């Protein structure tokens, strides 16, 4: 659960609502680029894959949007939600783990295009330390806390092996990181106040194969609700 920002009514926002907001931003921006300046909650729901009632309920946590008979202004709503998410400013990011996955993450242009700048690289393995990746030098992981603290970095990415993921996360948190994107196949233990998002493609594939077997025709509706 995430507390509302000052100025909103006192409430707790379910995490699943926060997870949907980036989808709203992406969809609304795409609609605006296609020349659609306004859209009803019913039509927006069709693009996103949730119900119109769900959209209205999600947005009600942050204020009143849309006009009766006119719907939502796509550009305004996209940028308002982006501001709620903090995407109206740039975020420096530290990445630990420069194997094939880590290097692919560094080279991925989508982060820079969406307000995230990877500015510090670390690795546990000595043969990778000192290498140049892009315009950055890979640093040893024993410098994680010091560098993150000095640079005021609040977001970390863990892309190394499971064996060192928790140690890396602990060092990031000690330096001041408050949000971690975890690609390692392990559940990180973090203190309250630190947000973790897990990305595990293997687990995702394993959860899908359930539906390819005898259970496929009888599974429960898996749509998230709040």
N, C-alpha and C positions, 0 to 999 in steps of 0.2 A: 504493500500500500504506500502511496506517495501523497504527502500533504500538499494542499493547495498553496500557491504562492500568495504573499500578502496582497490584500485587496480583494481576494475572492472570499466567498462564504466559507466558514469553517467546515471542513469535510475531509474525508480521506478518499483519494482517487484510486480505484483498483488498478493494479499493475497491468492487467490485460488491456485496460483503456489506454494507458500510456504506450503500450506496444502497438496499438492500432494507429496512433497518431501519425507516425511516419508514412503509413500507407495512405492516409488521407492527404498528406502533403504531396506525395508523389502523384497520386491520382488527380488531385485538383490542379497541380501545375501542368500535367499532361493535357487535361481538358482545356485549360487556358491557352496553351500553346496551339491547340487545335482550333482555336477561335470560339470556344464555348465560354462565354463570360458569366453566365449564371446557370444554376442547375438546381432542381428540386431534390429533396432528401430521398424520394423514391428512385429517381434516376441515378443519383450518386450511389445509392445502395446497390444498384445493379452492377455498377462498375467495380465496387469494392468487394462485393460478395457477403454483405451483412444486410440486416433489415434496416428499413428507414427509421424504425423506432429505436434501434440500437445506435444509429448515428445521432439522432436527436438527444438520446440519453448521454452518450459520450460527450457531446459538445456542451451539454447543460452544466457540466462540471466547471466550465471555464467562462460561461457567460451566455448571452443571447446572440444568436447569429441567424441571418436570413430574414426575409421579409415575406409576410403572408402574400401568396400569389406570385411572388417573384423568385423565391428560392434563395440560394446562396450565391454570393459574388465569388467566383472561383479564385480570382487573384487575391482578393482581400483575405478570404478564409485560409488559403494556402499560406500566405505570409504571416497571418495571425497565429496559426498553429505552429509554424516554423519558429516563431518568436517564443511561444510557450515552451517549445522543446530546446530553446537556446541555440537554434541554428542560425540566428542572425549575427553571430560572432564566430571567430575562429578558435578552434580548440587544438592545443598541442597534445601529441600522443607519443608515448614511449612504447617501443615494441621489443619483446624479448623472445629470441629464438629465430636464428637466421638460416634454417634449413630451407628446403625447397618451398615449403608453405610460407615461411616468413618472408622470403625474398619475393614471392608472388604478391604478398600483401603490400610490401613496400612499393612495388611497381604498379599496383592497382590505382588507376587514376580517379576512381570513384570517390575515394576518401577526400582528396583535395577539393574535388568538385562540390562536396557536401559539408564543408566547414571543418574538416579534420586534417591536420598536418602532422605526419609522422616526423618527429624531430630528433629522436634519440633511439639508437639501436644497441641491443645487448645480446650476448650469447654466453652460454656456459662452457662451450668447447674452445680450447686454446687455439686450435687451428683456424677458427673463424674470427677470432679477435684480431683487430687491426685491418681486416679486409675493408675495402671500399664498396659500399652498396649505394648506388645513386651518388649523392654528394655527401654522404655520411660515412663515418668510420665506425665499425662495430666495436663496442666497448665490452670489457669483461663484466660479468653479472655482479661482481662484488662492488661495482660502482653504481648500481641501480639506485639505491636510496639517496646517495649523495647528489647525483646528477638530477634526478627527479625533483628533489628538494630545491636545488639551486635554480632550476628552470621553472618551478611552479607548475609542473605538469600534473593534471588531474585525471587523465585517462591513460590506462595501460592496456596493451594487447599481449596475451600470453600465447605464443605459438610454438613453444618448445615441447620436449617429451614430458610425459606424465610424471616421471621420476623427479623432475626439478620444478614442476609447475607451481606447487604450493610454496616452495621456498622463494621462487621468483615473485609470486603474488604478495607474500609477506614483506619482501623488500620494497616492492612498489608501494604498498600501503604505508610502510614506515616512512617513505619519502613524501607522502601526501596524496597519493592517488586515491580517488573516491569512486572510480568506475573501472571495471575490468571486462574486456572482451576476451573470453577464454576459448581457445581452439584446442587445448590439450584434452585428451580423453580421461578427465578426472574431475570430480566435483570439488571445487575450491571451498575451503572454509574461511570465511571472512567475518570481521566484526560488523555489528550493526552500523549503518551509515555508509557502508560500501556496497555498491550495486554490481552484480555480476550477471553477464549474459553468456550462456554456454552455446557454442557452435560445434556440434559433433556430427559430421556427415555420416559416419558409420552407424551411429545410433539412430539417426533419421532414416537411413535405408532399412535398418533392422525393424524399425517400427512399421514401415510400409509393407514389408513382406508378409506381415500378419494378414493383410487384406488380400493377398494374392493366393492364399490357401483356402481351406474349407470354410473359414470364418468370413470370407469376403462379402457374401451376400447377406450377412446378418449382423454386421457391425453397427454399433450405436452411432448416432449422429455426433460427429466430433467437432462441431462448430463451437468455438469458445464463447462463453457468455461471462458477464460480470456478476 
